[in-house]
Amino acid sequence: MHLRKYTVVVFLLTLSTPNPLAFSDTQNYWAKNCVQQLGERKLITGYPDSSFRPEAIVTRAEAAVLMLNAFPDSPVKRAATTFKDVPSNYWVNKAISTAYQKGFFSGYPGGIFQPNQPIPRAQIIGVVAGGKNYSPVSNPTQILQQYFNDAGQIPNYAQNAISSMGFAYASGTINSIVVNYPNVKQLKPLQNATRGEVAVLICRALNIYTVPPQYIAGIEVHPQEVRPLPGKLDIIPTFNSNSPELVTTEGILLSTFPPDGKQVQEAHLNYLFQGRFDIFAHHIVRAETPAQSRTVYQGIIVHNPGNEPVTLQVLQAASYLTREAPFIALPDMVENPQGTVYSRPGDRTMNDVLRGVRQGIFPEKLVIKPKETQILANLLIPVQAPASNGRTTMMRLASSSPVYLANLVKNSNVSPTLAEWQKLLNTGSLAGKRDPIPTPLDPPREPTVFSRVAGVSQGTQWQTRLTDNPNVSELTIPEPGKAFSYPLGTVHLITLSTGQIQSAAMLKRYPDTAYFAHSNYGVEYNLTLPLRNITNQTQTVNVSIQTPVKDEGGTDRLLFLKPDVEQIFFRGTVRVRYIDDNGVEKTRYVHLVQRRGQMGEPLVTLKMLGGGKREVQVEFLYPPDSRPPQVLTVRTEG
């Protein structure tokens, strides 16, 4: 029989061209926009009478079909089994078997599945959270009690795992897929899930931002204007080496040498750097057994293909190992005048470059003879099992004439010679283990794999003055009690409804690596705010960096989380320049730690006289290990 006759929700394997579809019975449904969006994307179907029946109940068999089609790329995790109550000719026998193999569902004692049993809300939420592969949490009971008044009704299997599948129920909650209507604190975990509730859950899981945010567990809605960030990235190129992040084999991390005469020609991108350019590199080495303990060297070499000497100036440069900047818990905000506050090597490296540091391990300049190659850096990464060690490197350079660069990795107990690096360049292949292949970005797909960067990205700085519009030179502060924000580091699918993608374009890339330099690691944001108070009253104005929840529901709001979560989304030092209320010129370095959905404390607070003007400059290098979105917010206290 036709599957649609029996299926409550039918999910297609691919997103197709939207086909406007209006269900006859959802116009007054509280989540009608979500249902409508799923219908337009052909992710759900209705009944022959054009109804959707949002209050109808979903069975376990129907939920199995749902999961397979919503998450078609989930891997098989266990061998197939046969359920006594699912005959071979049952309408979704194959779907139930595959859903079991992929770990979405388990059976009941006695080898039964109970396909016609209505699925409780607690169970379907846990199943979808498992499909998203959220990390389990260590204290699910305490977390759930923070979110829900009726957390005591949640069955133990849902709090810890769904049967043998290991999907932490609380993880779905802290990742904001749980929606409760009309009372956001009332989970009703034992009630049977309805078609409408499952649709809403899928909208959240697939990042379809049509669910009214006031019903999303843990979400706080803050009305405030979100404006695109004025300006754009400059056109200075970056030698951007971040794939593979975890290096398991020797080889070429990134080469812009020409492929001629090379044994593995596809490993060479044939790009010349001249004038100003940057180098960014971040790689990790891991040893799980004593036999894997080793010392790895990362070598950066430069070649002059011309007929005249080349002078390569190293303007700023820093590089740190994980062991030189281990993870430590830090306050959300702390003054960092000496650069001694950091956690992890990406944080420390960007901290140094922001201050104009050039470490002693890097030369002030190289003079490279015609047709010759020199070593720019020999950087060791030692690792002893069981442990990992990573290295982050950031350099700002200027070359008098065109040069080629390569970043290579080799197991060695001593610094490799130039001849050894050249042999590896000429005969080696791309280093492994290769990262997951990125998902095409048009049309968007879920789950989206951005992957890691390996190539030449365009843009090292976003420098701009934030004004009311391009035709004026000032930025009018908000009305008392109001705020406006500018997104920072936006990427495809995460623009806070501005449609602005700040990711640096790739001039050259390996085919299995990221399409864009997502998150702009190492890119400097240099933002000037020429504030003006147009009222005749003294106003108190705050400037802050915040980390809202990703959302595409409108530019009139930002979403934050309460209670707080542990996921750190930003860890780095920000430089703030301004004249304080006493007329003293200030330059402060402030280290920030921000978690997903965290509002953040003000970087600076100013008392602005009626008609007064004050200028604030905010600068930082987007730190590795951070995740967008962030915003720069101006708020006037009410």
C-alpha positions as CSV (number, residue, x, y, z in Angstrom):
1,M,0.0,0.0,0.0
2,H,1.1,3.6,-0.5
3,L,3.2,4.8,2.3
4,R,1.4,8.2,2.6
5,K,-1.8,6.5,3.5
6,Y,-0.3,5.3,6.8
7,T,2.4,7.8,7.5
8,V,1.8,10.7,9.8
9,V,4.9,12.6,8.6
10,V,6.7,11.7,5.4
11,F,10.2,13.1,5.0
12,L,11.8,13.1,1.6
13,L,15.5,12.2,1.2
14,T,16.4,15.5,-0.5
15,L,15.3,19.0,-0.4
16,S,13.5,19.9,-3.6
17,T,12.3,23.2,-5.1
18,P,9.8,24.8,-2.7
19,N,6.2,24.2,-3.8
20,P,3.7,26.5,-2.0
21,L,1.4,24.4,0.1
22,A,-1.3,25.6,2.5
23,F,-2.9,23.1,4.9
24,S,-6.6,23.7,5.4
25,D,-6.5,23.3,9.2
26,T,-3.3,25.0,10.4
27,Q,-4.1,28.7,9.9
28,N,-4.8,29.1,13.6
29,Y,-2.3,26.6,14.8
30,W,0.4,28.2,17.0
31,A,3.3,26.8,15.0
32,K,1.7,27.3,11.6
33,N,4.8,28.9,10.1
34,C,6.9,25.9,10.9
35,V,4.3,23.5,9.4
36,Q,4.0,25.7,6.4
37,Q,7.7,25.8,5.9
38,L,8.1,22.1,6.1
39,G,5.3,21.7,3.6
40,E,6.8,24.1,1.2
41,R,10.1,22.3,1.3
42,K,8.2,19.0,0.8
43,L,9.5,17.7,4.1
44,I,6.0,16.8,5.2
45,T,2.8,15.9,3.5
46,G,-0.8,16.2,4.5
47,Y,-4.0,14.1,3.9
48,P,-6.0,13.9,0.8
49,D,-8.5,16.5,2.1
50,S,-5.6,19.0,2.3
51,S,-5.5,18.9,6.1
52,F,-2.5,18.4,8.3
53,R,-4.2,17.3,11.5
54,P,-1.5,18.8,13.9
55,E,-3.2,17.2,17.0
56,A,-3.1,13.6,15.6
57,I,-0.8,11.1,17.4
58,V,2.5,9.8,16.0
59,T,3.4,6.0,16.3
60,R,6.8,4.4,16.7
61,A,6.6,3.1,13.2
62,E,5.9,6.5,11.8
63,A,8.7,8.0,13.8
64,A,11.1,5.4,12.3
65,V,10.3,6.7,8.9
66,L,10.6,10.3,10.1
67,M,14.1,9.7,11.5
68,L,15.4,7.9,8.4
69,N,14.3,10.7,6.1
70,A,15.3,13.5,8.4
71,F,18.8,12.1,8.9
72,P,19.5,10.0,5.8
73,D,23.3,10.2,6.2
74,S,23.5,8.8,9.8
75,P,25.9,5.8,9.9
76,V,24.9,2.2,10.7
77,K,25.9,1.5,14.3
78,R,24.9,-2.2,14.8
79,A,23.8,-5.3,13.1
80,A,20.2,-5.8,12.0
81,T,17.7,-7.7,14.2
82,T,14.2,-9.2,13.7
83,F,11.3,-8.0,15.7
84,K,8.5,-10.6,16.4
85,D,5.7,-8.0,15.9
86,V,7.1,-6.6,12.7
87,P,6.2,-9.1,9.9
88,S,8.4,-9.1,6.7
89,N,5.4,-7.7,4.7
90,Y,4.7,-4.9,7.2
91,W,4.4,-1.6,5.5
92,V,7.6,-0.1,7.1
93,N,9.5,-3.3,8.0
94,K,12.6,-2.0,6.2
95,A,12.4,1.4,7.8
96,I,12.1,-0.1,11.3
97,S,15.0,-2.4,10.7
98,T,17.2,0.4,9.4
99,A,16.2,2.8,12.2
100,Y,17.3,0.1,14.6
101,Q,20.7,-0.4,12.8
102,K,21.4,3.3,12.9
103,G,20.6,3.4,16.6
104,F,17.6,5.7,16.4
105,F,15.4,3.1,18.1
106,S,15.7,0.0,20.3
107,G,13.2,-2.7,20.9
108,Y,11.4,-3.9,24.0
109,P,12.0,-7.1,26.1
110,G,10.9,-10.2,24.3
111,G,12.1,-9.0,20.9
112,I,9.2,-6.7,20.0
113,F,9.1,-3.2,18.6
114,Q,5.5,-2.2,19.2
115,P,5.2,-0.3,15.9
116,N,1.7,1.0,16.5
117,Q,2.4,2.3,20.0
118,P,2.1,6.1,20.3
119,I,5.5,7.6,20.9
120,P,5.8,9.8,24.1
121,R,7.2,13.3,23.9
122,A,10.2,12.3,26.0
123,Q,11.1,9.5,23.7
124,I,10.8,11.4,20.4
125,I,12.8,14.3,21.7
126,G,15.6,12.0,22.8
127,V,15.5,10.2,19.5
128,V,15.9,13.4,17.5
129,A,18.6,14.6,19.8
130,G,20.4,11.4,19.1
131,G,20.0,12.0,15.3
132,K,21.8,15.3,15.8
133,N,24.7,13.6,17.6
134,Y,24.8,16.0,20.5
135,S,27.4,15.2,23.1
136,P,25.9,13.6,26.3
137,V,26.0,15.8,29.4
138,S,27.3,14.7,32.8
139,N,24.5,16.0,35.0
140,P,21.2,15.5,33.1
141,T,18.9,15.4,36.1
142,Q,20.1,18.8,37.4
143,I,19.9,20.3,33.9
144,L,16.4,19.1,33.3
145,Q,15.2,20.4,36.7
146,Q,16.5,23.9,35.7
147,Y,14.4,23.9,32.6
148,F,11.2,22.2,33.4
149,N,8.7,22.3,36.3
150,D,7.7,18.7,35.6
151,A,11.2,17.3,35.2
152,G,10.4,14.7,37.8
153,Q,8.0,13.0,35.4
154,I,10.8,12.4,32.9
155,P,11.5,8.6,32.8
156,N,15.1,7.6,33.7
157,Y,15.7,6.2,30.2
158,A,15.1,9.7,28.8
159,Q,17.2,11.5,31.3
160,N,20.3,9.4,30.6
161,A,19.9,7.6,27.3
162,I,17.2,6.2,25.0
163,S,17.5,2.5,25.8
164,S,20.8,1.3,24.3
165,M,21.2,4.2,21.9
166,G,23.2,6.4,24.2
167,F,21.4,9.7,23.2
168,A,21.5,12.0,26.1
169,Y,18.0,13.6,26.5
170,A,19.3,16.6,28.3
171,S,21.6,17.4,25.4
172,G,18.6,18.1,23.2
173,T,17.4,20.5,25.8
174,I,20.6,22.6,26.1
175,N,20.9,22.7,22.3
176,S,17.5,24.4,22.1
177,I,15.4,21.8,20.1
178,V,12.8,21.3,22.9
179,V,9.6,23.3,22.3
180,N,6.7,23.5,24.8
181,Y,3.4,25.1,24.1
182,P,1.7,27.0,25.8
183,N,3.9,26.8,28.9
184,V,7.6,26.7,28.0
185,K,8.4,25.3,31.5
186,Q,5.9,22.4,31.1
187,L,7.5,19.5,29.2
188,K,4.6,16.9,29.5
189,P,7.1,14.1,28.9
190,L,4.7,11.2,29.2
191,Q,2.1,12.7,26.8
192,N,1.9,11.2,23.3
193,A,3.6,13.3,20.7
194,T,1.4,14.9,18.1
195,R,2.0,15.6,14.4
196,G,2.4,19.4,15.1
197,E,4.8,18.8,18.0
198,V,7.0,16.5,15.9
199,A,7.0,19.1,13.1
200,V,8.2,21.7,15.5
201,L,10.9,19.4,16.8
202,I,12.1,18.8,13.3
203,C,12.1,22.5,12.5
204,R,14.4,23.1,15.4
205,A,16.6,20.1,14.6
206,L,17.0,21.2,11.0
207,N,17.6,24.9,11.8
208,I,14.3,26.1,10.3
209,Y,13.8,29.3,12.3
210,T,10.0,29.6,12.2
211,V,9.1,28.4,15.7
212,P,8.0,31.2,18.0
213,P,11.1,31.6,20.2
214,Q,9.1,32.2,23.4
215,Y,8.2,28.5,23.4
216,I,11.8,27.2,23.0
217,A,13.1,25.8,26.3
218,G,15.9,28.0,27.8
219,I,15.5,30.8,25.3
220,E,15.3,34.5,26.3
221,V,14.1,36.8,23.6
222,H,15.7,40.3,23.6
223,P,14.1,42.8,21.2
224,Q,16.9,44.8,19.6
225,E,17.8,45.9,16.1
226,V,20.4,43.8,14.2
227,R,22.3,45.7,11.5
228,P,24.7,44.3,8.9
229,L,28.3,45.2,9.7
230,P,29.4,48.0,7.4
231,G,32.5,47.6,5.2
232,K,34.1,44.4,4.0
233,L,37.2,42.3,4.2
234,D,40.3,43.7,2.5
235,I,41.8,41.7,-0.4
236,I,45.1,40.7,1.3
237,P,45.6,36.9,0.9
238,T,46.2,34.4,3.6
239,F,48.1,31.1,3.4
240,N,45.4,29.3,5.4
241,S,46.4,25.8,6.7
242,N,43.9,24.1,9.0
243,S,43.1,20.8,7.2
244,P,43.7,18.1,8.2
245,E,43.2,19.5,11.7
246,L,44.2,16.1,13.2
247,V,47.4,15.0,11.4
248,T,48.0,11.3,11.3
249,T,50.5,10.9,8.4
250,E,53.5,12.7,7.0
251,G,53.1,14.8,3.9
252,I,52.0,18.1,2.5
253,L,49.6,20.2,4.6
254,L,49.4,23.0,2.1
255,S,51.5,23.9,-1.0
256,T,51.1,26.8,-3.3
257,F,54.1,25.7,-5.4
258,P,53.4,24.9,-9.1
259,P,52.7,21.2,-9.8
260,D,55.3,20.9,-12.5
261,G,57.8,18.2,-11.7
262,K,56.0,17.2,-8.5
263,Q,55.1,13.5,-8.0
264,V,51.6,14.3,-6.6
265,Q,50.6,17.2,-8.7
266,E,47.1,17.7,-7.1
267,A,48.8,18.6,-3.8
268,H,50.1,21.9,-5.3
269,L,47.9,24.9,-5.8
270,N,50.2,27.1,-7.9
271,Y,49.7,30.5,-6.2
272,L,52.2,33.3,-5.8
273,F,52.3,35.7,-2.8
274,Q,53.6,39.2,-3.2
275,G,53.4,42.3,-1.0
276,R,51.4,41.9,2.2
277,F,50.0,38.5,3.1
278,D,49.3,36.4,6.2
279,I,50.0,32.8,7.3
280,F,47.6,31.0,9.5
281,A,48.1,27.3,10.5
282,H,46.5,25.2,13.2
283,H,47.1,21.4,13.4
284,I,46.9,18.7,16.1
285,V,48.9,15.5,16.6
286,R,47.6,12.6,18.8
287,A,49.1,9.5,20.4
288,E,46.7,7.0,21.8
289,T,49.3,4.2,22.5
290,P,53.0,4.4,23.5
291,A,53.9,3.2,20.0
292,Q,52.3,6.3,18.6
293,S,54.4,8.7,20.8
294,R,56.6,10.7,18.5
295,T,58.0,14.1,17.6
296,V,56.5,15.8,14.6
297,Y,58.0,18.8,12.8
298,Q,55.9,21.3,10.9
299,G,58.1,23.1,8.3
300,I,57.2,26.2,6.4
301,I,59.4,26.8,3.3
302,V,59.5,29.7,0.9
303,H,60.7,29.7,-2.8
304,N,61.8,32.5,-5.0
305,P,61.0,31.7,-8.6
306,G,62.3,34.9,-10.0
307,N,65.7,36.2,-11.3
308,E,66.2,38.8,-8.5
309,P,66.6,38.3,-4.7
310,V,63.5,38.5,-2.6
311,T,63.3,40.2,0.8
312,L,60.6,38.6,3.0
313,Q,59.8,40.7,6.1
314,V,58.2,39.1,9.1
315,L,56.1,41.9,10.6
316,Q,54.4,40.0,13.5
317,A,54.5,36.3,14.3
318,A,53.6,33.9,17.1
319,S,53.3,30.2,17.5
320,Y,52.3,28.1,20.5
321,L,51.8,24.5,21.4
322,T,48.9,23.2,23.5
323,R,51.3,22.5,26.3
324,E,52.4,26.1,26.2
325,A,48.9,27.3,26.5
326,P,46.8,24.5,28.1
327,F,43.1,24.9,28.6
328,I,42.3,26.5,32.0
329,A,39.0,27.9,33.3
330,L,39.0,31.7,33.2
331,P,36.5,34.4,34.3
332,D,34.1,35.6,31.7
333,M,36.0,38.9,31.6
334,V,39.4,39.9,33.0
335,E,41.8,42.6,32.3
336,N,44.9,41.4,30.3
337,P,47.4,44.2,30.2
338,Q,50.5,42.0,30.0
339,G,49.1,39.3,27.7
340,T,49.5,36.7,30.4
341,V,45.8,35.6,30.3
342,Y,45.0,32.9,27.8
343,S,43.6,29.4,27.5
344,R,44.6,27.2,24.5
345,P,47.2,28.0,21.8
346,G,44.9,29.8,19.4
347,D,43.9,32.2,22.2
348,R,47.5,32.9,23.1
349,T,48.7,33.3,19.5
350,M,46.1,35.8,18.5
351,N,46.8,37.7,21.8
352,D,50.5,38.2,20.8
353,V,49.8,39.2,17.2
354,L,47.2,41.7,18.3
355,R,50.0,43.4,20.4
356,G,52.4,43.4,17.5
357,V,54.7,40.7,18.8
358,R,57.3,38.8,16.7
359,Q,58.6,35.8,18.6
360,G,62.3,35.2,18.6
361,I,61.9,31.9,16.8
362,F,61.0,33.8,13.7
363,P,63.5,35.8,11.7
364,E,63.0,39.6,11.2
365,K,63.5,39.0,7.5
366,L,64.7,36.5,4.9
367,V,66.7,37.3,1.8
368,I,66.0,34.6,-0.7
369,K,68.3,34.3,-3.7
370,P,66.9,33.7,-7.2
371,K,65.5,30.2,-7.9
372,E,66.3,29.2,-4.2
373,T,64.2,28.0,-1.3
374,Q,64.6,28.8,2.4
375,I,63.1,27.5,5.6
376,L,60.8,30.1,7.3
377,A,60.0,28.0,10.3
378,N,60.8,24.5,11.7
379,L,58.1,24.0,14.4
380,L,58.1,20.9,16.6
381,I,55.0,19.2,17.9
382,P,56.0,16.5,20.4
383,V,53.3,14.1,21.7
384,Q,53.5,11.4,24.4
385,A,50.7,8.8,24.8
386,P,48.0,9.1,25.8
387,A,47.7,12.7,24.8
388,S,47.3,15.3,22.0
389,N,49.4,18.3,21.2
390,G,48.5,21.0,18.8
391,R,50.2,24.1,17.4
392,T,48.7,27.4,16.2
393,T,50.8,29.8,14.1
394,M,50.0,33.3,12.9
395,M,52.3,35.5,10.8
396,R,52.0,38.8,9.1
397,L,54.5,39.2,6.2
398,A,55.5,41.4,3.3
399,S,57.4,40.1,0.3
400,S,59.3,42.4,-2.2
401,S,58.6,40.0,-5.1
402,P,56.5,36.9,-5.7
403,V,57.1,33.7,-3.7
404,Y,55.6,30.2,-3.3
405,L,55.0,28.7,0.1
406,A,54.5,25.2,1.5
407,N,53.6,23.9,4.9
408,L,54.8,20.3,5.5
409,V,54.8,17.8,8.3
410,K,57.3,15.1,9.0
411,N,58.1,12.6,11.9
412,S,61.6,13.4,13.1
413,N,63.7,13.6,16.3
414,V,65.7,16.5,14.9
415,S,64.8,19.6,12.8
416,P,64.6,18.4,9.2
417,T,67.0,20.0,6.8
418,L,66.0,22.1,3.8
419,A,66.9,19.1,1.5
420,E,64.6,16.9,3.5
421,W,61.7,19.3,3.2
422,Q,62.3,19.8,-0.5
423,K,62.3,16.0,-1.0
424,L,59.0,15.7,0.8
425,L,57.6,18.6,-1.2
426,N,58.6,17.0,-4.5
427,T,57.6,13.4,-3.8
428,G,55.0,13.6,-0.9
429,S,51.3,13.4,-1.1
430,L,48.7,15.3,1.0
431,A,49.0,14.6,4.7
432,G,46.2,12.6,6.4
433,K,43.8,11.9,7.9
434,R,41.6,13.9,5.6
435,D,38.7,15.8,7.2
436,P,35.1,15.2,6.2
437,I,34.2,16.5,2.8
438,P,32.2,19.8,3.0
439,T,28.5,19.9,2.2
440,P,27.6,22.0,-0.8
441,L,26.1,25.3,0.5
442,D,23.6,25.9,-2.3
443,P,21.0,24.7,-1.7
444,P,21.5,24.4,2.1
445,R,21.4,20.9,3.5
446,E,21.1,19.4,7.0
447,P,23.4,18.4,8.5
448,T,25.8,20.9,7.1
449,V,29.5,20.0,7.1
450,F,31.6,23.1,6.7
451,S,34.9,21.2,7.1
452,R,38.3,22.7,7.6
453,V,40.3,25.1,5.4
454,A,43.4,24.4,3.3
455,G,44.2,26.9,0.6
456,V,44.5,30.6,0.0
457,S,41.8,32.8,1.5
458,Q,41.2,36.4,0.7
459,G,41.0,38.9,3.5
460,T,43.0,39.6,6.6
461,Q,41.2,42.6,8.1
462,W,37.7,44.0,8.4
463,Q,38.2,47.7,9.2
464,T,35.3,50.1,9.3
465,R,33.6,53.0,11.0
466,L,30.1,52.2,12.2
467,T,27.8,55.1,11.4
468,D,24.0,55.6,11.0
469,N,24.4,55.3,7.2
470,P,27.2,55.8,4.6
471,N,26.4,59.5,4.2
472,V,27.0,60.5,7.8
473,S,30.0,60.3,10.1
474,E,28.4,59.6,13.4
475,L,26.6,56.7,15.1
476,T,23.5,57.9,17.1
477,I,23.2,56.0,20.4
478,P,20.0,54.0,20.9
479,E,17.0,55.4,22.8
480,P,17.1,54.8,26.6
481,G,16.4,51.1,27.3
482,K,17.1,50.1,23.6
483,A,20.1,48.5,21.8
484,F,21.4,47.7,18.4
485,S,23.9,45.1,17.3
486,Y,26.3,44.3,14.4
487,P,27.1,40.6,13.7
488,L,30.7,39.4,13.7
489,G,32.1,36.4,11.9
490,T,28.9,35.4,10.2
491,V,29.0,32.3,8.0
492,H,26.7,30.6,5.6
493,L,23.4,29.7,7.3
494,I,24.3,31.8,10.4
495,T,23.7,35.5,9.6
496,L,21.2,36.5,12.3
497,S,18.8,37.4,9.5
498,T,21.1,40.0,8.0
499,G,22.0,37.8,5.0
500,Q,25.5,39.0,5.4
501,I,28.2,36.4,5.1
502,Q,31.6,37.6,6.3
503,S,33.5,34.4,5.6
504,A,36.6,35.0,3.5
505,A,36.5,33.7,0.0
506,M,38.9,31.0,-1.1
507,L,41.2,31.9,-4.0
508,K,42.7,28.4,-4.1
509,R,41.6,25.3,-2.2
510,Y,41.9,21.5,-2.2
511,P,38.6,19.9,-3.5
512,D,37.9,18.1,-0.2
513,T,38.3,21.2,2.0
514,A,36.1,24.1,3.0
515,Y,34.5,26.3,0.3
516,F,35.0,29.4,2.5
517,A,37.3,30.4,5.4
518,H,34.4,30.0,7.8
519,S,34.8,31.9,11.1
520,N,37.7,33.9,9.7
521,Y,40.3,32.5,12.1
522,G,43.1,35.1,12.5
523,V,41.2,37.9,10.7
524,E,41.4,41.2,12.5
525,Y,38.2,43.1,13.2
526,N,39.0,46.8,13.7
527,L,35.8,48.6,14.4
528,T,35.4,52.3,15.3
529,L,32.2,53.7,16.8
530,P,31.9,57.5,16.6
531,L,29.0,57.7,19.2
532,R,26.8,60.7,19.5
533,N,24.1,61.5,22.0
534,I,21.4,63.6,20.2
535,T,19.3,64.1,23.3
536,N,19.8,66.9,25.8
537,Q,20.1,64.5,28.7
538,T,23.1,62.6,30.0
539,Q,22.9,59.0,28.9
540,T,24.8,55.9,30.0
541,V,26.0,53.8,27.1
542,N,27.5,50.3,27.1
543,V,29.5,48.7,24.3
544,S,29.8,44.9,24.5
545,I,30.5,41.7,22.6
546,Q,27.8,39.1,22.9
547,T,27.3,35.5,21.7
548,P,23.6,35.0,20.9
549,V,22.0,31.8,19.8
550,K,22.1,31.3,16.0
551,D,18.7,32.5,14.6
552,E,17.4,33.6,11.3
553,G,13.9,34.7,12.5
554,G,14.3,38.4,12.1
555,T,16.5,41.4,12.6
556,D,14.4,42.8,15.4
557,R,15.6,40.4,18.1
558,L,18.5,38.4,19.5
559,L,18.1,35.1,21.4
560,F,20.1,34.3,24.5
561,L,20.1,31.3,26.9
562,K,19.0,31.1,30.5
563,P,20.2,29.0,32.3
564,D,23.7,29.3,31.1
565,V,25.4,26.4,29.3
566,E,29.0,25.1,29.3
567,Q,29.7,25.3,25.6
568,I,32.4,28.0,25.1
569,F,31.9,29.8,21.8
570,F,34.5,32.6,22.1
571,R,37.8,32.8,24.0
572,G,40.2,35.7,23.2
573,T,41.6,39.1,23.9
574,V,39.9,42.3,22.7
575,R,41.7,45.7,22.6
576,V,39.4,48.7,23.5
577,R,40.5,52.3,22.9
578,Y,38.5,55.3,24.1
579,I,38.6,58.5,26.3
580,D,37.1,57.8,29.7
581,D,34.7,60.0,31.6
582,N,37.6,61.9,33.1
583,G,39.0,62.8,29.7
584,V,41.9,60.3,30.0
585,E,42.8,58.3,26.8
586,K,42.6,54.6,27.6
587,T,43.9,51.5,25.8
588,R,42.7,48.3,27.5
589,Y,43.2,44.6,26.7
590,V,40.3,42.6,27.9
591,H,40.2,38.8,27.8
592,L,36.7,37.4,27.2
593,V,35.2,33.9,27.6
594,Q,31.7,33.6,26.3
595,R,29.5,30.6,26.1
596,R,26.8,29.8,23.7
597,G,23.9,32.2,24.2
598,Q,25.7,34.5,26.7
599,M,24.9,38.2,26.8
600,G,28.3,39.2,28.0
601,E,29.4,42.1,30.2
602,P,30.1,45.6,28.9
603,L,33.6,46.2,27.5
604,V,33.2,49.9,28.2
605,T,30.6,52.1,29.9
606,L,30.4,55.8,29.1
607,K,28.4,58.7,30.5
608,M,27.6,60.8,27.5
609,L,26.5,64.4,28.0
610,G,23.5,65.7,26.1
611,G,24.7,66.5,22.6
612,G,28.0,64.9,23.3
613,K,30.3,62.7,21.2
614,R,32.6,59.9,22.2
615,E,34.6,57.5,20.0
616,V,35.3,53.9,20.9
617,Q,37.5,51.5,19.0
618,V,37.2,47.7,19.3
619,E,39.9,45.4,17.8
620,F,40.5,41.7,18.0
621,L,41.8,38.8,15.9
622,Y,39.0,36.2,15.6
623,P,40.4,33.4,17.7
624,P,40.7,29.7,16.7
625,D,38.4,27.3,18.6
626,S,35.7,30.0,18.6
627,R,32.3,29.5,16.9
628,P,30.0,32.2,15.5
629,P,27.8,34.1,15.9
630,Q,29.0,37.0,18.0
631,V,27.7,40.6,17.9
632,L,29.0,44.0,18.8
633,T,26.2,45.7,20.8
634,V,25.6,49.3,21.7
635,R,23.0,49.8,24.5
636,T,21.7,52.9,26.3
637,E,20.6,52.2,29.8
638,G,17.0,53.0,30.5
